[in-house]
Amino acid sequence: MKAATASFLPILLAAALPAVAQDGRSATPVRTEQSSTLQALADEYYRFGLAEYEREAKPDGSTAPTGKLPSVTPSAYAERERVLQDLLARARLLETEQLGERERIDAAVLVTLIEQDLGDIAYREWEMPLNSDSNFWSYLVPSGPMDVVQYENYIARMRDLPRFFDENIANMRSGLDRGFSVPAVTLEGRDVSIEAYAAAEVDENPFWRPFAEMPARIPAAEQERLRGEARNAIEQAVAPAYRELLGFMRDEYLPKTRKTLGAREFPRGEDYYAQQIRQYTTLDLTAEQIHRIGLDEVARITAAMEKVKEEAGFDGSLSEFIAFLRTDAQFVAETPDELMGVAAYAAKRVDDKLGEYFGFLPRYRHGIRPVDPAIAPFYTAGRGGLEYCQINTYDLPSRPVYNIPALTLHECAPGHSFQAAIALEQEEAPLFRRQTYFSGFGEGWGLYVEHLGNEMGIYRTPYERFGQLSYEMWRAARLVIDTGIHHYGWSREQAVDYLSQRTALSEREVGTEIDRYISWPGQALAYKLGELTIKRVRTKAENELGDAFDLRKFHDVVLSLGSVPLPVLEQRIDRFIAEGGAGLDGVTYD
């Protein structure tokens, strides 16, 4: 899973957008004026985002934090809204029929991203800057090697923490006042994620980690200077800010946060949930429609689970098989390194097969790391990104090894880390496109490649195949549970029972996941709906192209788009079919 949002692309606009040409370049005449206007708008939006969120561009197209943290005051968001409304008005004036095909997609993505930003502002989401999975205080320590300037920026950000935390605390108080807060039941125990950062001993504070071992290329005198400044920043700014935040959470926020669960209980709750559905899925579906899709998928996957249970030679019911998988010691790694080894071996088996399923392979390489211990107790099973993917090694009995191949496919390659690298390496794409992320597309791809693991031969035993089905059931059940909680008024107990009875997830994972769905409305819908879209357009291409269909070309075309709204993906595959299933220029398909 990669945590991200995207907003709704109006159906009218999507329907007016032809797909890109087979090589991703413009295949129709481009009127210079409109093309230049689009480029100027895209550059303006990109620069605006860098400035507002305190990022700087790197030569490879990625971005890095500056020496400040962003402003999150209501006045800052009011100014962002003013700028974004102006950008959106000008973007809607573009004569898209005068743009090349690739540029029309760029225009569609730009409009969608701006609408996403404005949707968040409209519901004042900054007043609830946390959920049971994600927050504003746990992801501020950089990883990987840094140079002197990056260390200095990091120290400056540490000194800026008190201001940043004070602004978030003020926003959370405003949210409490209007009933816009995280449900209390989902935050039980989450305050421990703040404790480590509030430690008085500098050497024990996670913010000290980048200074414990510094690159040898930095002269010793510089290392000593930077460490001295870091100690002062942690003692004078970081630890006090976290102690204040911990006190606020325990004494004020947790006692006062709401006791209801569903998004429908928010101010304008039904409209807010509908907006969240559109934002995360980029589809125009109602909660009722999604609930029904989920029920159908649950029934289909249950039948597939029964077949795998028989393959395993298990003499008992499906529920008894799930209980066996949850409790038998053979499925538990003895050490965190052993669990990481299972993931690493799965990743290398995938590497051995990538060339058979993809023509374009990215140059960028990612690592595999354990989830930070400070957040692991309440974190999801894994997460993927450009630089590395993560595997949660906390509480090993809750991380059965038969789930790890599917998890690794999703988070690492050919899942999130792989797709992020390909998007970054699309040199013809505007800078704002290279790190864009729409959950429906991105999480749909992650779930799709879990299933692709069957074709790639990654799952070697019935247990690993059941792990893949259990993960797919997990995502199908989300459609039922998320809409059940936020539209139909389900209790937490109903949601827990529904998920635990249908998957082999551990009790810990079930509880963590349900709290995530309660506190993060709509996000969990992206996975299954995105996967179903990708599977559907693949099947369409296979049926219509027949022997001309090449799976490598299909995958290359999908990923070379970068992240897009799902209607745009569907149109691109229609063009792929119309043009005979051609792959990418410059890629050899033997």
C-alpha positions as CSV (number, residue, x, y, z in Angstrom):
1,M,0.0,0.0,0.0
2,K,1.1,3.5,-0.8
3,A,-0.6,6.1,1.1
4,A,-1.9,8.8,-1.3
5,T,-5.0,10.4,-2.6
6,A,-6.4,11.6,-5.9
7,S,-9.6,13.4,-6.8
8,F,-12.3,12.8,-9.3
9,L,-11.9,13.4,-13.0
10,P,-15.2,14.6,-14.3
11,I,-16.8,12.0,-16.6
12,L,-17.4,14.7,-19.3
13,L,-13.7,15.6,-19.4
14,A,-12.6,12.0,-19.3
15,A,-14.9,11.1,-22.2
16,A,-13.4,13.9,-24.3
17,L,-9.8,12.7,-23.9
18,P,-8.4,10.3,-26.5
19,A,-5.7,8.0,-25.2
20,V,-2.0,8.5,-25.9
21,A,-0.4,7.2,-29.0
22,Q,1.4,3.8,-28.9
23,D,4.8,5.3,-27.9
24,G,3.4,7.9,-25.5
25,R,4.2,10.8,-27.8
26,S,1.9,13.2,-29.5
27,A,0.4,11.6,-32.6
28,T,-1.7,14.6,-33.7
29,P,-0.8,18.1,-34.7
30,V,-0.3,20.4,-31.7
31,R,-1.2,24.1,-31.8
32,T,1.7,25.9,-30.3
33,E,-0.4,28.3,-28.3
34,Q,-2.4,25.7,-26.5
35,S,0.6,23.5,-25.9
36,S,2.6,26.4,-24.5
37,T,-0.3,27.4,-22.3
38,L,-0.6,23.8,-20.9
39,Q,3.1,23.7,-20.3
40,A,3.0,27.0,-18.5
41,L,0.1,25.9,-16.3
42,A,1.8,22.6,-15.5
43,D,5.1,24.4,-14.6
44,E,3.2,26.9,-12.5
45,Y,1.4,24.1,-10.6
46,Y,4.6,22.2,-10.1
47,R,6.5,25.2,-8.8
48,F,3.5,26.2,-6.6
49,G,3.5,22.7,-5.0
50,L,7.3,22.8,-4.4
51,A,7.0,26.2,-2.7
52,E,3.9,25.5,-0.6
53,Y,5.1,22.1,0.7
54,E,8.7,23.1,1.1
55,R,10.2,20.7,-1.5
56,E,13.0,21.2,-4.0
57,A,13.6,19.5,-7.3
58,K,16.4,17.0,-7.8
59,P,18.1,16.4,-11.2
60,D,16.4,13.0,-11.6
61,G,12.9,14.5,-11.4
62,S,12.3,13.5,-7.8
63,T,12.0,16.0,-5.0
64,A,13.5,16.5,-1.5
65,P,12.6,18.5,1.6
66,T,14.1,22.0,2.1
67,G,15.1,23.4,5.5
68,K,11.5,24.2,6.5
69,L,8.3,22.4,7.2
70,P,5.1,23.5,5.4
71,S,2.7,26.0,6.8
72,V,-0.7,24.3,7.7
73,T,-2.5,27.4,9.1
74,P,-6.1,28.1,7.9
75,S,-4.8,31.3,6.2
76,A,-2.2,29.3,4.3
77,Y,-4.9,27.0,3.0
78,A,-7.1,30.0,2.1
79,E,-4.3,31.3,0.0
80,R,-3.7,27.9,-1.6
81,E,-7.4,27.8,-2.4
82,R,-7.2,31.1,-4.2
83,V,-4.2,30.1,-6.3
84,L,-5.7,26.7,-7.1
85,Q,-9.1,28.1,-8.1
86,D,-7.3,30.4,-10.5
87,L,-5.2,27.6,-12.0
88,L,-8.3,25.4,-12.4
89,A,-10.2,28.2,-14.2
90,R,-7.4,28.6,-16.6
91,A,-6.9,24.9,-17.1
92,R,-10.5,24.5,-18.0
93,L,-10.2,27.1,-20.7
94,L,-7.7,24.9,-22.6
95,E,-8.9,23.9,-26.0
96,T,-8.0,20.2,-25.5
97,E,-8.9,19.3,-29.1
98,Q,-6.0,21.4,-30.2
99,L,-3.5,19.4,-28.0
100,G,-1.6,16.3,-28.8
101,E,-2.8,13.1,-27.3
102,R,-0.1,12.9,-24.6
103,E,-0.8,16.5,-23.7
104,R,-4.5,15.8,-23.4
105,I,-3.7,13.3,-20.7
106,D,-1.4,15.8,-19.0
107,A,-4.2,18.3,-19.0
108,A,-6.6,15.7,-17.5
109,V,-4.2,14.8,-14.8
110,L,-3.6,18.5,-14.0
111,V,-7.3,19.2,-13.7
112,T,-7.8,16.1,-11.5
113,L,-4.9,17.0,-9.2
114,I,-6.2,20.6,-8.7
115,E,-9.7,19.3,-8.0
116,Q,-8.2,16.9,-5.5
117,D,-6.4,19.7,-3.7
118,L,-9.6,21.8,-3.7
119,G,-11.7,18.9,-2.4
120,D,-9.4,18.5,0.6
121,I,-9.7,22.3,1.3
122,A,-13.4,22.4,0.9
123,Y,-13.9,19.9,3.7
124,R,-11.0,21.4,5.8
125,E,-9.2,18.1,6.0
126,W,-6.3,19.8,7.7
127,E,-8.3,19.8,10.8
128,M,-7.9,16.0,11.0
129,P,-4.2,15.5,10.1
130,L,-4.0,12.0,11.3
131,N,-5.7,8.6,11.2
132,S,-4.9,5.2,12.8
133,D,-2.4,4.5,10.0
134,S,-0.8,7.9,9.1
135,N,0.0,11.1,10.9
136,F,2.2,14.3,10.7
137,W,4.8,13.3,13.3
138,S,6.0,9.8,12.3
139,Y,7.7,10.4,9.0
140,L,10.0,13.3,9.5
141,V,13.3,11.4,9.9
142,P,15.1,10.9,6.6
143,S,16.6,7.7,5.5
144,G,19.6,6.9,3.3
145,P,22.9,8.8,2.9
146,M,23.0,12.6,2.9
147,D,25.5,15.3,2.1
148,V,26.3,18.4,4.2
149,V,23.6,20.6,2.8
150,Q,21.0,17.9,3.3
151,Y,22.1,17.5,6.9
152,E,21.9,21.2,7.4
153,N,18.4,21.3,6.0
154,Y,17.4,18.4,8.3
155,I,18.7,20.3,11.3
156,A,16.8,23.4,10.2
157,R,13.6,21.3,9.9
158,M,14.1,20.0,13.4
159,R,14.2,23.5,14.7
160,D,11.0,24.3,12.8
161,L,9.1,21.4,14.5
162,P,7.6,23.4,17.4
163,R,5.9,25.8,14.9
164,F,4.7,23.0,12.7
165,F,3.3,21.0,15.6
166,D,1.6,24.1,17.2
167,E,-0.2,24.7,13.9
168,N,-1.4,21.1,13.7
169,I,-2.6,21.2,17.3
170,A,-4.5,24.3,16.7
171,N,-6.2,22.7,13.6
172,M,-7.0,19.6,15.6
173,R,-8.7,21.7,18.3
174,S,-10.8,23.3,15.5
175,G,-11.7,19.9,14.2
176,L,-12.8,18.8,17.7
177,D,-15.0,21.9,18.0
178,R,-17.0,21.0,14.9
179,G,-17.1,17.2,15.3
180,F,-14.5,16.5,12.6
181,S,-12.1,14.2,14.4
182,V,-10.7,10.7,14.3
183,P,-12.9,8.1,16.1
184,A,-11.6,7.4,19.6
185,V,-11.7,3.6,19.2
186,T,-9.1,3.7,16.4
187,L,-6.6,5.7,18.3
188,E,-6.2,3.5,21.4
189,G,-2.5,3.1,22.1
190,R,-1.4,5.2,19.1
191,D,0.1,7.8,21.4
192,V,3.0,5.4,22.1
193,S,4.2,6.4,18.6
194,I,5.0,9.8,20.0
195,E,6.9,8.6,23.1
196,A,10.1,7.6,21.5
197,Y,10.5,11.0,19.9
198,A,9.9,12.8,23.2
199,A,12.9,10.9,24.9
200,A,15.2,13.1,26.8
201,E,18.3,11.1,25.8
202,V,19.4,12.4,22.5
203,D,21.1,9.1,21.5
204,E,17.7,7.3,22.0
205,N,15.7,9.7,19.9
206,P,14.9,8.5,16.3
207,F,15.9,11.9,15.0
208,W,19.5,11.1,16.0
209,R,19.7,8.1,13.7
210,P,21.1,9.9,10.6
211,F,23.9,11.2,12.8
212,A,24.8,7.9,14.4
213,E,26.6,6.8,11.3
214,M,27.5,9.6,8.8
215,P,29.1,9.1,5.4
216,A,32.8,8.9,5.4
217,R,33.0,11.5,2.6
218,I,32.0,14.2,5.1
219,P,35.2,15.4,6.9
220,A,35.5,14.6,10.6
221,A,35.4,18.2,11.6
222,E,32.1,18.7,9.7
223,Q,30.6,15.6,11.2
224,E,31.4,16.9,14.7
225,R,29.9,20.3,13.9
226,L,26.7,18.8,12.5
227,R,26.3,16.4,15.4
228,G,26.7,19.3,17.8
229,E,24.0,21.3,16.1
230,A,21.8,18.2,15.9
231,R,22.1,17.5,19.6
232,N,21.1,21.1,20.4
233,A,18.1,20.9,17.9
234,I,16.8,17.6,19.4
235,E,17.2,18.9,23.0
236,Q,15.8,22.4,22.4
237,A,13.2,21.8,19.7
238,V,12.4,18.2,18.8
239,A,12.0,16.5,22.2
240,P,10.0,19.5,23.8
241,A,7.7,19.6,20.7
242,Y,6.9,15.9,21.0
243,R,6.4,16.2,24.7
244,E,3.9,19.0,24.2
245,L,2.2,16.9,21.4
246,L,2.0,13.9,23.7
247,G,0.4,15.9,26.4
248,F,-2.1,17.3,24.0
249,M,-3.0,13.9,22.6
250,R,-3.4,12.3,26.0
251,D,-5.0,15.1,28.0
252,E,-7.2,16.8,25.4
253,Y,-7.6,15.1,22.0
254,L,-8.1,11.4,23.0
255,P,-10.7,12.2,25.7
256,K,-12.6,14.5,23.4
257,T,-12.4,12.8,20.0
258,R,-15.7,11.5,18.6
259,K,-17.2,8.2,19.7
260,T,-19.1,7.6,16.4
261,L,-17.5,5.7,13.5
262,G,-18.9,6.5,10.1
263,A,-18.1,9.4,7.9
264,R,-21.8,10.1,7.6
265,E,-21.5,11.4,11.2
266,F,-19.3,14.3,10.1
267,P,-20.6,17.7,9.1
268,R,-21.9,17.2,5.6
269,G,-20.9,13.6,6.1
270,E,-22.7,12.0,3.2
271,D,-21.3,14.5,0.7
272,Y,-17.9,14.1,2.3
273,Y,-17.9,10.3,1.9
274,A,-19.1,10.6,-1.7
275,Q,-16.2,13.0,-2.3
276,Q,-13.7,10.6,-0.7
277,I,-15.0,7.8,-3.0
278,R,-14.4,9.9,-6.1
279,Q,-11.1,11.1,-4.9
280,Y,-9.6,7.7,-4.1
281,T,-11.1,5.6,-6.9
282,T,-11.4,8.2,-9.7
283,L,-14.7,6.5,-10.6
284,D,-18.2,7.7,-10.4
285,L,-19.7,4.9,-8.2
286,T,-22.1,5.1,-5.3
287,A,-21.6,3.5,-2.0
288,E,-24.4,1.0,-2.8
289,Q,-22.8,0.0,-6.0
290,I,-19.4,-0.5,-4.4
291,H,-21.0,-2.6,-1.6
292,R,-22.6,-4.9,-4.2
293,I,-19.4,-5.3,-6.1
294,G,-17.6,-6.3,-2.9
295,L,-20.2,-8.9,-2.0
296,D,-19.9,-10.5,-5.5
297,E,-16.1,-10.5,-5.3
298,V,-16.1,-12.1,-1.8
299,A,-18.3,-14.9,-3.1
300,R,-16.0,-15.5,-6.1
301,I,-12.8,-15.6,-4.0
302,T,-14.4,-17.8,-1.4
303,A,-15.0,-20.5,-4.0
304,A,-11.3,-20.2,-5.1
305,M,-10.2,-20.5,-1.5
306,E,-12.1,-23.8,-1.2
307,K,-10.2,-25.2,-4.2
308,V,-6.8,-24.3,-2.7
309,K,-7.8,-25.8,0.6
310,E,-8.4,-29.0,-1.2
311,E,-5.0,-28.7,-3.0
312,A,-3.4,-28.5,0.4
313,G,-5.0,-31.8,1.4
314,F,-6.7,-30.2,4.4
315,D,-9.6,-32.3,5.8
316,G,-11.9,-29.7,7.4
317,S,-13.9,-26.6,6.7
318,L,-12.6,-23.4,5.3
319,S,-12.9,-21.7,8.7
320,E,-10.9,-24.6,10.2
321,F,-8.2,-24.2,7.5
322,I,-7.9,-20.5,8.3
323,A,-7.5,-21.2,12.0
324,F,-4.8,-23.7,11.1
325,L,-2.9,-21.2,9.0
326,R,-3.2,-18.6,11.8
327,T,-1.9,-20.9,14.6
328,D,0.5,-23.5,13.1
329,A,4.2,-22.8,14.1
330,Q,5.5,-23.8,10.6
331,F,4.2,-20.5,9.2
332,V,6.0,-18.2,11.8
333,A,9.5,-16.8,11.2
334,E,11.7,-17.1,14.2
335,T,13.5,-13.8,13.8
336,P,12.9,-10.5,11.9
337,D,15.8,-11.3,9.7
338,E,14.2,-14.6,8.7
339,L,11.0,-12.8,7.7
340,M,13.1,-10.2,5.7
341,G,14.9,-13.1,4.1
342,V,11.6,-14.6,2.9
343,A,10.8,-11.2,1.3
344,A,14.2,-10.8,-0.2
345,Y,14.1,-14.3,-1.8
346,A,10.6,-13.7,-3.1
347,A,11.9,-10.4,-4.6
348,K,14.8,-12.2,-6.4
349,R,12.5,-14.9,-7.8
350,V,10.5,-12.0,-9.2
351,D,13.6,-10.4,-10.7
352,D,14.3,-13.7,-12.5
353,K,10.9,-13.4,-14.2
354,L,10.6,-9.7,-14.9
355,G,11.9,-9.9,-18.4
356,E,9.2,-12.3,-19.4
357,Y,6.4,-9.9,-18.4
358,F,7.9,-6.5,-19.0
359,G,9.8,-5.1,-21.9
360,F,10.8,-1.8,-20.3
361,L,12.8,-2.3,-17.1
362,P,13.7,0.8,-15.0
363,R,17.2,1.7,-14.1
364,Y,16.3,2.8,-10.6
365,R,16.9,0.3,-7.9
366,H,15.0,0.0,-4.6
367,G,15.8,-1.7,-1.3
368,I,13.8,-3.7,1.2
369,R,13.7,-2.4,4.8
370,P,11.8,-3.3,8.0
371,V,9.2,-0.9,9.2
372,D,10.5,1.7,11.6
373,P,10.1,0.1,15.1
374,A,8.7,3.4,16.4
375,I,5.5,3.0,14.3
376,A,5.5,-0.8,13.6
377,P,3.0,-1.9,16.3
378,F,0.2,-0.1,14.6
379,Y,1.4,-0.1,11.1
380,T,0.2,-2.0,8.1
381,A,1.9,-5.2,6.9
382,G,4.1,-3.3,4.4
383,R,4.5,-0.2,2.2
384,G,6.2,0.5,-1.1
385,G,7.9,3.5,-2.5
386,L,10.6,4.7,-4.9
387,E,13.6,4.3,-2.7
388,Y,12.6,1.2,-0.8
389,C,9.7,-1.1,0.2
390,Q,9.0,-2.0,3.8
391,I,8.0,-5.2,5.5
392,N,6.6,-5.1,9.0
393,T,8.6,-7.4,11.3
394,Y,6.8,-6.5,14.6
395,D,5.0,-9.4,16.3
396,L,6.2,-12.2,14.1
397,P,3.3,-14.6,14.8
398,S,1.0,-12.0,13.2
399,R,3.2,-12.0,10.0
400,P,2.8,-15.5,8.6
401,V,5.4,-16.3,5.9
402,Y,2.9,-17.6,3.4
403,N,1.6,-14.0,3.0
404,I,5.1,-12.6,2.3
405,P,5.4,-13.4,-1.5
406,A,2.1,-11.6,-2.3
407,L,3.1,-8.7,0.0
408,T,6.5,-8.4,-1.7
409,L,5.0,-8.4,-5.2
410,H,2.6,-5.6,-4.2
411,E,5.0,-3.3,-2.3
412,C,8.3,-4.0,-4.2
413,A,8.5,-5.3,-7.8
414,P,6.6,-5.3,-10.0
415,G,4.4,-3.3,-7.6
416,H,4.9,0.1,-6.0
417,S,8.7,0.5,-6.1
418,F,8.8,-0.8,-9.7
419,Q,5.9,1.4,-11.0
420,A,7.3,4.5,-9.2
421,A,10.7,4.0,-10.9
422,I,9.1,3.7,-14.3
423,A,7.0,6.8,-13.8
424,L,10.1,8.7,-12.8
425,E,12.0,7.6,-15.8
426,Q,9.4,8.9,-18.4
427,E,11.7,11.7,-19.6
428,E,9.0,13.2,-21.9
429,A,6.5,13.5,-19.1
430,P,6.2,16.9,-17.4
431,L,7.8,17.1,-13.9
432,F,4.5,17.3,-12.2
433,R,3.5,13.9,-13.7
434,R,6.6,11.9,-12.6
435,Q,5.6,11.5,-8.9
436,T,1.9,11.9,-9.3
437,Y,-0.1,9.1,-7.5
438,F,-3.7,8.2,-7.9
439,S,-4.7,5.5,-5.5
440,G,-7.1,3.7,-7.9
441,F,-4.4,3.3,-10.5
442,G,-1.5,2.7,-8.1
443,E,-3.1,0.4,-5.5
444,G,-5.1,-1.3,-8.3
445,W,-1.7,-2.1,-10.0
446,G,-0.3,-3.4,-6.7
447,L,-3.2,-5.8,-6.3
448,Y,-3.1,-6.8,-9.9
449,V,0.5,-7.9,-9.7
450,E,-0.3,-10.0,-6.6
451,H,-2.5,-12.0,-8.9
452,L,0.1,-11.8,-11.7
453,G,2.4,-13.8,-9.3
454,N,0.4,-16.9,-10.2
455,E,1.3,-16.5,-13.8
456,M,4.9,-15.7,-12.9
457,G,5.2,-18.9,-10.8
458,I,6.1,-17.0,-7.6
459,Y,3.7,-19.0,-5.4
460,R,5.2,-22.4,-4.8
461,T,2.9,-24.0,-2.3
462,P,-0.9,-24.1,-1.8
463,Y,-0.2,-22.1,1.4
464,E,1.4,-19.3,-0.6
465,R,-1.4,-19.4,-3.1
466,F,-3.9,-19.2,-0.3
467,G,-1.9,-16.2,1.0
468,Q,-2.5,-14.5,-2.3
469,L,-6.2,-15.3,-2.2
470,S,-6.4,-14.2,1.4
471,Y,-4.8,-10.8,0.4
472,E,-7.3,-10.5,-2.5
473,M,-10.2,-11.3,-0.2
474,W,-8.8,-8.7,2.2
475,R,-9.2,-6.1,-0.5
476,A,-12.6,-7.4,-1.7
477,A,-13.9,-7.3,1.9
478,R,-12.8,-3.7,2.2
479,L,-15.5,-2.7,-0.4
480,V,-18.1,-4.2,1.9
481,I,-16.6,-3.0,5.2
482,D,-15.7,0.5,4.2
483,T,-19.2,1.2,2.8
484,G,-20.7,-0.8,5.6
485,I,-19.1,1.5,8.2
486,H,-19.4,4.9,6.5
487,H,-22.7,4.4,4.6
488,Y,-24.7,1.7,6.3
489,G,-23.6,2.3,9.9
490,W,-21.8,-0.9,10.8
491,S,-20.2,-1.3,14.2
492,R,-16.5,-2.0,14.7
493,E,-17.4,-5.5,15.8
494,Q,-19.4,-6.2,12.6
495,A,-16.4,-5.1,10.6
496,V,-13.9,-7.2,12.6
497,D,-16.0,-10.3,12.3
498,Y,-16.5,-9.9,8.6
499,L,-12.8,-9.6,7.9
500,S,-11.6,-12.2,10.3
501,Q,-14.0,-14.8,9.1
502,R,-13.0,-14.5,5.5
503,T,-9.2,-14.0,5.5
504,A,-6.2,-15.7,7.1
505,L,-5.0,-12.3,8.4
506,S,-3.9,-12.4,12.1
507,E,-6.0,-10.9,14.8
508,R,-3.5,-8.1,15.1
509,E,-3.7,-7.3,11.4
510,V,-7.5,-7.5,11.3
511,G,-7.7,-5.0,14.2
512,T,-5.2,-2.7,12.6
513,E,-6.9,-2.8,9.3
514,I,-10.4,-2.2,10.6
515,D,-9.2,0.9,12.5
516,R,-7.6,2.1,9.3
517,Y,-10.9,1.8,7.4
518,I,-12.8,3.6,10.2
519,S,-10.4,6.5,10.4
520,W,-9.6,6.8,6.7
521,P,-12.9,6.8,4.8
522,G,-12.7,5.7,1.1
523,Q,-9.0,5.0,0.8
524,A,-9.5,1.2,1.1
525,L,-11.8,1.2,-1.9
526,A,-9.1,2.0,-4.4
527,Y,-7.4,-1.4,-4.4
528,K,-10.1,-3.7,-5.6
529,L,-11.8,-1.3,-7.9
530,G,-8.5,-0.4,-9.5
531,E,-7.5,-4.1,-9.9
532,L,-10.9,-4.9,-11.5
533,T,-10.4,-2.1,-14.0
534,I,-6.9,-3.3,-15.0
535,K,-8.1,-7.0,-15.3
536,R,-11.1,-5.9,-17.3
537,V,-9.1,-3.9,-19.9
538,R,-6.5,-6.6,-20.1
539,T,-9.2,-9.2,-20.8
540,K,-10.7,-6.9,-23.4
541,A,-7.3,-6.5,-25.1
542,E,-6.6,-10.2,-25.1
543,N,-10.0,-11.1,-26.6
544,E,-9.9,-8.4,-29.3
545,L,-6.2,-8.8,-30.3
546,G,-6.0,-12.6,-30.1
547,D,-2.5,-13.8,-31.1
548,A,-1.3,-10.2,-31.5
549,F,-1.7,-9.6,-27.8
550,D,1.7,-9.5,-26.0
551,L,1.5,-9.2,-22.2
552,R,4.8,-7.4,-22.0
553,K,3.6,-4.7,-24.3
554,F,0.3,-4.3,-22.4
555,H,2.2,-3.9,-19.1
556,D,4.6,-1.4,-20.6
557,V,1.8,0.7,-22.0
558,V,0.0,0.7,-18.7
559,L,3.1,1.7,-16.6
560,S,4.5,4.2,-19.2
561,L,1.4,6.3,-18.6
562,G,2.5,7.2,-15.1
563,S,-0.3,7.4,-12.6
564,V,-3.6,8.4,-14.2
565,P,-7.4,8.4,-13.4
566,L,-8.9,5.0,-14.3
567,P,-11.1,6.3,-17.1
568,V,-8.0,7.6,-18.8
569,L,-6.3,4.2,-18.5
570,E,-9.2,2.5,-20.1
571,Q,-9.1,4.9,-23.0
572,R,-5.4,4.3,-23.5
573,I,-6.0,0.5,-23.7
574,D,-8.8,1.1,-26.3
575,R,-6.1,2.9,-28.4
576,F,-3.7,0.0,-27.7
577,I,-6.2,-2.4,-29.2
578,A,-7.0,-0.1,-32.1
579,E,-3.3,0.1,-33.0
580,G,-2.8,-3.6,-33.0
581,G,-1.2,-4.0,-29.5
582,A,2.0,-2.2,-30.3
583,G,4.5,-1.7,-27.5
584,L,6.8,1.2,-26.7
585,D,9.2,2.7,-29.2
586,G,12.8,1.9,-28.4
587,V,12.0,-1.3,-26.6
588,T,12.8,-4.6,-28.2
589,Y,10.2,-7.4,-27.9
590,D,11.8,-10.6,-29.1
